[in-house]
């Protein structure tokens, strides 16, 4: 054995951290409850289903100005108070 203080006495062994299975499980957090949000409008598919019309008809109505629509992110929303004009 050498007198080098930087060399470990057990040079051939590797230190392994304790496994997570030995540790107690952390308690799960409760999901945050958000107050219900009042819907301001319907997506195109929801509007079509509610009014029994096709997506193509809705898009033509939007383009013709008979129906208002607003784009929010990737979704196109038709305000609830709007019906066919």
Secondary structure, 3 states (H helix, E strand, C coil): CCCCCCCCCCCCCCCCCCCHHHCCCCCCCCCCCCCCCCCCEEEHHHHHHHHCCCHHHHHHHHHHCCCCCEEECCEEEEECCCCCC
